[in-house]
Amino acid sequence: MAKVKITQIKSKIGSTERQRKNLAALGLRRIHHTVEVEVTPITQGMIEKVKHLVRVEE
């Protein structure tokens, strides 16, 4: 499977509870924290919900 690097670039303060839970499920804890996840339909949907808070690299 392909993997992508996800970096949180904005604070989760002011975001909705659903967005905060998506960040936590992706493994992101703080600003400038980077994780590598496999690309699946589930993770793509999670990234889409918080795309304004993260940066995605192939």
PyMOL commands that place a pseudoatom at each C-alpha (Angstrom):
pseudoatom trace, name=CA, resn=MET, resi=1, chain=A, elem=C, hetatm=0, pos=[0.000, 0.000, 0.000]
pseudoatom trace, name=CA, resn=ALA, resi=2, chain=A, elem=C, hetatm=0, pos=[1.058, 3.600, -0.553]
pseudoatom trace, name=CA, resn=LYS, resi=3, chain=A, elem=C, hetatm=0, pos=[1.915, 5.754, 2.412]
pseudoatom trace, name=CA, resn=VAL, resi=4, chain=A, elem=C, hetatm=0, pos=[1.605, 9.496, 2.966]
pseudoatom trace, name=CA, resn=LYS, resi=5, chain=A, elem=C, hetatm=0, pos=[3.173, 11.836, 5.502]
pseudoatom trace, name=CA, resn=ILE, resi=6, chain=A, elem=C, hetatm=0, pos=[0.714, 14.033, 7.357]
pseudoatom trace, name=CA, resn=THR, resi=7, chain=A, elem=C, hetatm=0, pos=[1.894, 17.058, 9.330]
pseudoatom trace, name=CA, resn=GLN, resi=8, chain=A, elem=C, hetatm=0, pos=[-0.377, 19.135, 11.539]
pseudoatom trace, name=CA, resn=ILE, resi=9, chain=A, elem=C, hetatm=0, pos=[0.202, 22.782, 10.620]
pseudoatom trace, name=CA, resn=LYS, resi=10, chain=A, elem=C, hetatm=0, pos=[-2.625, 24.531, 12.492]
pseudoatom trace, name=CA, resn=SER, resi=11, chain=A, elem=C, hetatm=0, pos=[-3.959, 24.329, 16.010]
pseudoatom trace, name=CA, resn=LYS, resi=12, chain=A, elem=C, hetatm=0, pos=[-6.985, 22.213, 16.806]
pseudoatom trace, name=CA, resn=ILE, resi=13, chain=A, elem=C, hetatm=0, pos=[-8.300, 24.962, 19.109]
pseudoatom trace, name=CA, resn=GLY, resi=14, chain=A, elem=C, hetatm=0, pos=[-11.550, 26.220, 17.654]
pseudoatom trace, name=CA, resn=SER, resi=15, chain=A, elem=C, hetatm=0, pos=[-12.154, 23.104, 15.580]
pseudoatom trace, name=CA, resn=THR, resi=16, chain=A, elem=C, hetatm=0, pos=[-15.140, 20.844, 16.038]
pseudoatom trace, name=CA, resn=GLU, resi=17, chain=A, elem=C, hetatm=0, pos=[-15.110, 17.761, 18.224]
pseudoatom trace, name=CA, resn=ARG, resi=18, chain=A, elem=C, hetatm=0, pos=[-15.290, 15.566, 15.118]
pseudoatom trace, name=CA, resn=GLN, resi=19, chain=A, elem=C, hetatm=0, pos=[-12.199, 17.234, 13.638]
pseudoatom trace, name=CA, resn=ARG, resi=20, chain=A, elem=C, hetatm=0, pos=[-10.281, 16.824, 16.904]
pseudoatom trace, name=CA, resn=LYS, resi=21, chain=A, elem=C, hetatm=0, pos=[-11.175, 13.143, 17.003]
pseudoatom trace, name=CA, resn=ASN, resi=22, chain=A, elem=C, hetatm=0, pos=[-10.020, 12.710, 13.394]
pseudoatom trace, name=CA, resn=LEU, resi=23, chain=A, elem=C, hetatm=0, pos=[-6.656, 14.299, 14.231]
pseudoatom trace, name=CA, resn=ALA, resi=24, chain=A, elem=C, hetatm=0, pos=[-6.287, 11.978, 17.211]
pseudoatom trace, name=CA, resn=ALA, resi=25, chain=A, elem=C, hetatm=0, pos=[-7.257, 8.930, 15.143]
pseudoatom trace, name=CA, resn=LEU, resi=26, chain=A, elem=C, hetatm=0, pos=[-4.623, 9.871, 12.560]
pseudoatom trace, name=CA, resn=GLY, resi=27, chain=A, elem=C, hetatm=0, pos=[-2.069, 10.000, 15.394]
pseudoatom trace, name=CA, resn=LEU, resi=28, chain=A, elem=C, hetatm=0, pos=[-1.475, 13.751, 15.356]
pseudoatom trace, name=CA, resn=ARG, resi=29, chain=A, elem=C, hetatm=0, pos=[-0.917, 15.258, 18.793]
pseudoatom trace, name=CA, resn=ARG, resi=30, chain=A, elem=C, hetatm=0, pos=[0.452, 18.780, 18.300]
pseudoatom trace, name=CA, resn=ILE, resi=31, chain=A, elem=C, hetatm=0, pos=[1.484, 21.358, 15.698]
pseudoatom trace, name=CA, resn=HIS, resi=32, chain=A, elem=C, hetatm=0, pos=[4.432, 20.233, 13.521]
pseudoatom trace, name=CA, resn=HIS, resi=33, chain=A, elem=C, hetatm=0, pos=[3.895, 16.599, 14.548]
pseudoatom trace, name=CA, resn=THR, resi=34, chain=A, elem=C, hetatm=0, pos=[4.291, 14.275, 11.545]
pseudoatom trace, name=CA, resn=VAL, resi=35, chain=A, elem=C, hetatm=0, pos=[2.958, 10.758, 11.094]
pseudoatom trace, name=CA, resn=GLU, resi=36, chain=A, elem=C, hetatm=0, pos=[3.093, 8.311, 8.212]
pseudoatom trace, name=CA, resn=VAL, resi=37, chain=A, elem=C, hetatm=0, pos=[-0.113, 6.430, 7.420]
pseudoatom trace, name=CA, resn=GLU, resi=38, chain=A, elem=C, hetatm=0, pos=[-1.213, 4.030, 4.724]
pseudoatom trace, name=CA, resn=VAL, resi=39, chain=A, elem=C, hetatm=0, pos=[-3.632, 5.330, 2.133]
pseudoatom trace, name=CA, resn=THR, resi=40, chain=A, elem=C, hetatm=0, pos=[-7.019, 3.663, 2.493]
pseudoatom trace, name=CA, resn=PRO, resi=41, chain=A, elem=C, hetatm=0, pos=[-10.505, 4.994, 1.814]
pseudoatom trace, name=CA, resn=ILE, resi=42, chain=A, elem=C, hetatm=0, pos=[-10.937, 5.485, 5.561]
pseudoatom trace, name=CA, resn=THR, resi=43, chain=A, elem=C, hetatm=0, pos=[-7.775, 7.532, 6.044]
pseudoatom trace, name=CA, resn=GLN, resi=44, chain=A, elem=C, hetatm=0, pos=[-8.499, 9.534, 2.893]
pseudoatom trace, name=CA, resn=GLY, resi=45, chain=A, elem=C, hetatm=0, pos=[-11.861, 10.515, 4.352]
pseudoatom trace, name=CA, resn=MET, resi=46, chain=A, elem=C, hetatm=0, pos=[-10.281, 11.471, 7.674]
pseudoatom trace, name=CA, resn=ILE, resi=47, chain=A, elem=C, hetatm=0, pos=[-7.684, 13.622, 5.922]
pseudoatom trace, name=CA, resn=GLU, resi=48, chain=A, elem=C, hetatm=0, pos=[-10.401, 15.289, 3.841]
pseudoatom trace, name=CA, resn=LYS, resi=49, chain=A, elem=C, hetatm=0, pos=[-12.257, 16.344, 7.023]
pseudoatom trace, name=CA, resn=VAL, resi=50, chain=A, elem=C, hetatm=0, pos=[-9.174, 18.079, 8.479]
pseudoatom trace, name=CA, resn=LYS, resi=51, chain=A, elem=C, hetatm=0, pos=[-7.417, 19.195, 5.287]
pseudoatom trace, name=CA, resn=HIS, resi=52, chain=A, elem=C, hetatm=0, pos=[-7.369, 22.821, 6.470]
pseudoatom trace, name=CA, resn=LEU, resi=53, chain=A, elem=C, hetatm=0, pos=[-5.336, 21.789, 9.558]
pseudoatom trace, name=CA, resn=VAL, resi=54, chain=A, elem=C, hetatm=0, pos=[-2.774, 19.455, 7.968]
pseudoatom trace, name=CA, resn=ARG, resi=55, chain=A, elem=C, hetatm=0, pos=[-0.247, 19.217, 5.137]
pseudoatom trace, name=CA, resn=VAL, resi=56, chain=A, elem=C, hetatm=0, pos=[-0.113, 15.966, 3.157]
pseudoatom trace, name=CA, resn=GLU, resi=57, chain=A, elem=C, hetatm=0, pos=[3.019, 14.779, 1.340]
pseudoatom trace, name=CA, resn=GLU, resi=58, chain=A, elem=C, hetatm=0, pos=[3.257, 11.755, -0.946]
for i in range(1, 58): cmd.bond("trace and resi %d" % i, "trace and resi %d" % (i + 1))
show_as sticks, trace
zoom trace
